[in-house]
Amino acid sequence: MNLSLYSAATGMEAQQLNLNTISNNLANVNTPGFKRSRIEFQDLLYQKPRAAGSETGGGNILPTGIEVGNGARVGATSKVFTQGQLSSTGQNLDVAIQGDGFFEVQRTDGTIAYTRDGSFKLNANGQVVNADGLPILSGFQPIPAGATSVSISESGTVTVQSANGTANFTLQLTRFSNPAGLRSLGGNLYEETPASGTPESGNPGEQGYGTIMQGYIENSNVNIVEEMVNLIVAQRAYEINSKSVQTSDEMLQNVAQMKR
């Protein structure tokens, strides 16, 4: 069996997944709060017709052996939670997290999801919601109709001034010991998994939690230049693997045409 055909095929499949990941990063370059994904490769099992350390007789041991690899595979696609740039919007309910933390979002089935996208709005009941109309928890309280001012400090203190007077409440952020283990749900939402650890809540600006920036939105952390370089590397790696398939095919063709 010509292993080079199968090894090259696994390499092409892995690079195709790499290309898909890079394309998704580039597609979300303008998505608020988006975190880029990074693909991680692993080599496959090895055939070992002659293992290093085997005895050859007389007490002699092989210093090296023969190992033949079977290609590569994608081991993981992990999210990179580095800080994205903050853009000023001037909107009172646009809030960005500078540092560690997530906002809690209540999904339609009652479960809790988490987001870094702070482009919030008010619904008809004065409740703070995201772009899909899902309620934002994290300590947010309804904003009364006709409120003249909504002020949010870096420490998460919200001051609402209306005809009925002044109301105050405090926001909280949620963090995870391993945010890369969160499950992506789409819609700028993440879900807790056993790998992410349990959520921990705390006050902004305290004990390592990030601060709240009112009137700002956190942009995607995708670097276009870096992703374009990765795209070129993935394309060339795919091309090289396809050349290996072509070369293996030519070698098999030569064997098939041999005559005595």
N, C-alpha and C positions, 0 to 999 in steps of 0.2 A: 504494500500500500504506500502510495506517495503522500507522506504527511505534509509536504509543503502546500499541497492544494488545500487541505483542510485548515492548516495553520493560517494561510493567507485569507481564507474565507472568514475565519473568526476575527481576523484583524480588520477586514472590510466591514463586517457587521458592527464591531466595536466603534469604528470610526464613523459609521452611519449614525449611531446613537450619540456620538460626540457632536456631530454636525447638527443633529436635532436639538441638542442642549444649547449649543451656541446660537442657533437660529431663534430659540425661545428667548434667550437673553437679549438679543438684538431687537426682537419684536416688542419687548417690554422696556425699552430704553426710556420711554416717557411715562411709564406707569408709576404713580406715586407709591412710595413705600416698598417697591419691588426689590427683592434681593436676588442677585445672580446665582446661578447654579454652577457647580464645578464638578466635572466628571472625573472619576478615579478608576484607573485600570488595574487589572491583576493578570498575571500569567496563569495559564492553565496547567493541569497535571503534566508530569514528565514521565516519559518512558525511560527506564534505566536498565538497559541490557547488561551493563557492567557497573556495579555500584562501587563508589569510592569506599575504601576501608575493608574491602573483601580480602580474605586470605587467599593467597596464590600457592600455598604449600611451603613447607620449610620455615614456617613462621613469618613469611613475607606478607606484607599488606600493600594493596594497591594505593598509591598516593592520590591518584585521580581516577575518575570513572567516566562512563559514557552516559550522558543525559540528552534526550531529544525532546524538545518542547512541543506542545500541541497548540500553541497560539495564545491568544489573549481574550479577555472578556471585560465587561464593565462591572466593577465591583460595587460602585455606589455613585449616586448623583447627590451631592450635599449642597445645601444652601450656605452662602457666605454672607453672614450678617454684619458686614462692615457698614459704617455710617454713610448714608447718602447725603448729597449736598442739600442745603435748605434754601428754598425759594420763597421770597416774600410775595404774598397774595393780597394782604390788606383786609382779608375777611376775618371777622371776629371768631367764627367757629372753625377756622382752619388752624389746626394745632399740629405741631411736629414734635417728635421725641428726639432730643439730642442726647444720645447715650443709650443705655440698656433699658429695655422695657417694651411692652405691648399694651394696646387698648383691648378691653374685652368687648366682644360683640355677641349679642344673643341671636341665634339662628332661628329660623321659622319652626323647627322641631323642639325648641327650648334648650338645646345644647349650647355650650359656650365655644366661640371661636376667638381668634386673636389676630390683630392687625397692627401694622405700622402706618397705614394710610389714615391720615388725620383730616381728610377733607370731609367735614361733617356738615349736616344741614339740620333744619327743624321740620318735623312733620306737623300735621294739623293740630295735634294735641300739645305741641310745644316740646315734644321729646326729641332729644338729640339722636340722629340716625346717620348711617353712612349712605353712600350713593345708591345702594339697593334698598334703602328703607329699613334696614335692620337696626334695632335699638342698640345704642352704645351704652354700656354699663360703666365700669371703672369709676363709679361715684357720681356720674352725671345725673342731675336732677332736671325736671321739666323747666323750661324757660317760659315765664308767663307772657301772654300776648301783650304787645305794646311796650316791651322792655326797652328802655332808652340806652342801656349800656350793658355790655357783657365783657368783663375783664378777667383774664386768666394769668396768674403769675407763674414764674418759673417753678415754684414749689407746688403748683397745682391748686392754689386757692382761687376759686371762682367767685367773683362779685357781680351780682345782677342787680341793676337799678331799674325800678319800674314805678308806676304810679302808686303802688302799694308799699313802697319803701325799698329797703336794701336787703337782699338775701345773700347768704354766703354758704358755700359748701366746698369740700376738698376732693380733688381727683386722686386716684391711685393708679399705679402702673403694675403690670404683671411681668414677671420674668421667669426663665427656665434655666436649669443648670446646663442643658444641652440644647440650645435652640435649633441647631442643625438637625435634630431628631424630630422636629415638628413635621406634620403632614400638610402638604400644600393642598388647599381645597379649591383654588381659583377665587376670583372676586377679591383678591388681596387678602384672603383669609388663611389662617393656619389652624391646625387642630392638634391638641395634645396627644402624645403617644407614649408608650412605656419607655421609649428611647429618649424622649425629651425631658423626662422627669416631671414631677408635679409642679403646678404653677405656684409661684410665691408672689404675694402682693405687698407693696410698700409705697411710701410717699415719694413723690418726685424729688430728686436732689439729695436723698438720704440713703445711706448704706449701699452706695453703688448704683442706685437707680438713676436713670436719665432725668433731664429737666424738660419742662414743657415750654415750647416757644409758640406763643399766640401769633396768628397772622402769617404763619409759615407752613409750607408743605415739604416733607422730605422726598426728594427725588429718588429715582432708581439709582442703585450703586453700580450699574453697568458702565464699564469703560469701553467706549466704542472702539478706540484704537486697539486696546488689548484683545477685544473679541474678534476684530478683523484679522489680527495676527494669528489668533487661535484658529480662525476659519481657514486661513491659508495653510497652516500646519496640518490641520485635519484633512484638507483636500489633498495635499501632497502625500500624506501617509496612506490615504485611501488609494491613490494612484500607484504608489509603490507596491502595495499589497496586490493590486490588480496585475501589476507586471510580474509578480511572483506566480500568480495563477497562470498567466500566459506562458511564462518560461517552463513551468511544470507541464503544461499541456504540450509544448513543443518537445520536451524530453520524452513524454509518453508516446508522442507521435513517431519519434525516431525509433523507439523500441518496437513499435508496432510495424514499422517498415523494414526492420532488419531481416535479412535473408541469408541463408547459408549457401 
